[in-house]
Amino acid sequence: MVNSDSARFAQLLDWLEGRLPEAEARALSQQLEQASDEATAADLAWLRRFLEISKSVKLASPPHEMRAILRQRFAAHAGSQQPPGFFRRLIASLSFDSRAQWAAAGLRSAANEGQQRQLIYTTDVAEIALNLQPHSAEQRLHVAGQVFPTIDVARDAFSVQLLQNSSAVSFAATDELGEFAFGDVPPGEYAIVVSADQFEVVIPSVSLHT
């Protein structure tokens, strides 16, 4: 930072968010005006960008039904008295796209499959299958999914979020077969987050169209 007595990273964040006492904020501002090291400039640039992005992210509250399901699952998990473990966040990779398979088989084969499309995403803890079908004349989609855990996790232990531009669009919960669904979804680019107690699987970008 600026010198041996300069503010720590957390103090910079407090200063940018206006949480420092007036005297401390004034002293820090003077220190920063005199600072010329690249590390301080990089910290400030990163924090300003972080705050800018944070203001644009809108987190929607889950519907009442989803909140009730999550409460029940949390209560069941807490009652099991399982020892805590590390929470893992995994990024899923696309392992199968039926559109690509149809194209490889030729146009006639693709035409015979109609407008349905299947995508499969893979991690080392679960596979997630998505089936896309036209939903209405407005070209909206019905998205039916299924989670196949590859570790010892109940298939009905997952909650699923559909997000667009960092905002929640819809929520769902898996049933005893690991199935979930989103109806009447406009075509577009989305992210999907599949969450369990000890991990979550993120599909950072999926193009939902038939």
N, C-alpha and C positions, 0 to 999 in steps of 0.2 A: 504494500500500500504506500501512502505518501511518505512516511518516515516511521521511526520506532514507536511513536506515540499516536500514529494515525488510526482512524476508525477501522474496525474489523468489517468484514463483508456484511454481517447482519446489521451493523450500524448504518451502512450505506443504504440498505433496504429501508430501514426505519426512517432515514432522512428523506428518501425519495417519496415515501408514503406520508410524510408529515407527522411522524409519531415522536420525534425527538423534542425535548424541552427547547425553548427558544434560544437560550444561551448556548447549549450544546450544538444545536443546529447551525447557529451563526458561526461558531468556532470551526465546525466541520466544513462549512461552506468556504471559509477563508483558506483552510488547508487544501481543499480541492482546487481552488483557483490557482494556488501556487504549485500544485502537483504537475509533474511532467513525465512520470514513469508510465510505460505502456500497460503495466499490470492494472493500475488504477483506472486508466481509461477503458480497458477491456472490461473490467468489473462493472463500471457504470453503464457502458453500452449494453452489456448483457442484461443487467437489471432493468434498464429502461425498456428494452425489448420484451422482457418477461412481463412487466406490468402492462405494457400495451396489449399483448396477447391475452393476458388474464381478463382485461376489461371486455374483450370481444367474445369470450367463451360464455355461453349461456347454459346453465345446468338446470334441466327440467326436473321437477319432482315426479317420482313414479306415481301411477294411478293408485287409488285406494286398494284395489284388489291385489296389485303387485306388492304393495307395502305389507298387506296382511300375510301374504305368502312368505315374504322375506322374514317377517317377525317370527312366524312359525318355524322356519328353517333355522333361524338364529337360536331360538329357544331349544330346539332339538339338539343342535350342535353344542350349545353350552351345557345341556344336561348330560351329554355323553362323557364329559370330563376328559376329553382327549387332550394329551399334552400339546402345547402350541408348536407350530412349525414355521418354517420360512414361507412367506407368500411369494409365489412366482408369477411373473407376467411374461407370457410367451406370444411371439408374433407368428401367426399361421402363414403357411405358404401354399399357393395354389398347386395342387397335384393332379387335378383332372378338370377339364372343361369339355363338356359334350359337344359344344359348338366346334371346337378344334377337331374333335374326333370325327364329326360329321363331314367337315370340310376335307379331312384326309381321305374319307371314304368316297367323296364325290358329291356333286350337287344333288343328284337324284336321291341319294341316301339322306342328305340333309333335309330335303323337301319332305320325305316320308316321315321324318320325326316331328313335323309340325313346328309349333312355336315354343314348345317346352325346352327348357335348358337346365342342365345340372352342372353344379360346381362343387368340387370337393377340396377342402383346405385341411392341411395336416400339421400337427405338432407331435412332440413325443409324449403328450399326455392325452390327446384326444384328436379325433377326426370330426370335421363338421361338414355335413352335406347340405347343400342348398338346391332346391328345385324351384325354378321360376316359371310361372305360367301367366298368360294374359288374364286380367281380372275384369276388365270392362271395355266399353267402346272408346273410353278416353285413354286407352293404352296404358292403364295402370296395371300393376302386377300383384299377383298373390305369391308370397315367398313362404314356402314350406321348408323347414329345416329339421335336421336330426343330429344330435351329438352322440358320438361313439367314443366313450372314454377308453383309453388303453391302460389305465391304472384303476385301482380299486376305489371307484367313486360311483355312487348310485346315479342312474341316468336321469332321475327326476330332481337332481341336486343343483341344477344350473338355472341361472337367470340370464336373459339375453337382452341386450340393448341394440337398437338400430339408431345410428347417429348420422347426421349430415352437417358438415361445416362445424363440427365440435358440439352440436346441439342434439339432444335426444329427440328422436322422432317417434319411437315406439318402444314398448317393453313387452317381454313375453317370458314365460317360465316353461321349462321342459316338463313333459309328463313322464310316466313310468317307462316309456319306450325311448325317452330322450328327444321326443318330437316337440317342435314349437312352430309358430306361424305368425306372419305379419300379412295383413290383408290391405288391399287398396293402396299399394305403395307406388308413388310416381316414379317413373324411370329416372335414373341419375346415379351419381357416385356417392357411395355410403361407406361407413365403417361399421363393423359389427363387433361387439364385445360379449363374450361368453364367460360368465363368472361362476366360480364355485368357492368353497370355503378357503382353500389353500392356494388357489391359482386363478388366473384369468387368461383367456385366449383372445387375442386381438386380431381381427382381419382389418388391417388399416385402410384398405381401399378395394372395394368391390363394385363393379359396374353392374347395376341391376337393370337389365333390359333383356328382352327375349331375342 
